[in-house]
Amino acid sequence: MAAEDKRERVIAAAADQFMRHGFTRTTMGQIAQAADISRPALYLLFPGKEPVFEASVRDLNRIRMAEIEAALSTCTSLRDQLLTACRLWLVQVFELKCNTPDARDMDDLAFPVVVEVYRALQERIAKIIEEGAKHLPASPQDLARGLVFAVRGLGTAARDPAEMLAMTELEVELFCRAVGC
């Protein structure tokens, strides 16, 4: 098996383990077992748990961003684009945390890699705003950051994914009215 294929299998297995057990409770032994490789082979690919966690978070973000890009091609308005990006990234993360509470680490801003993937989302949303908004009361980057963290914050009040989606739709609608779409 090629080293890159093995690495990809480890990253996918690790993501599953981190979502099931959280960062602290996941061990390199569990990751190795889930990836069907030995612990020494795992350590040849990743020197520790933190690097495999980072690779897992980045890979999940790559997948999520690809889903967003594919879905954006069918959107006809700024509102639809923003709602699609928020739904596919932020609402799905909320749903994951509801269904798998130990997955919270995958969205914990105490981890620098999580901050990194949030920046990537903000950059994509800033581009959407820049291309579609008529009135920008602030920079697209500041508006994107505000929208991303406003929607993320809704998760503290939402009782379930349906309510999170409804609240997200309202937040995006209010945002769109503010920027003239």
PyMOL commands that set and color helices and strands:
alter all, ss='L'
color gray80, all
select helices_A, chain A and resi 3-25+28-35+39-45+49-72+78-99+101-107+112-132+140-154+161-179
alter helices_A, ss='H'
color red, helices_A
deselect
rebuild
show_as cartoon
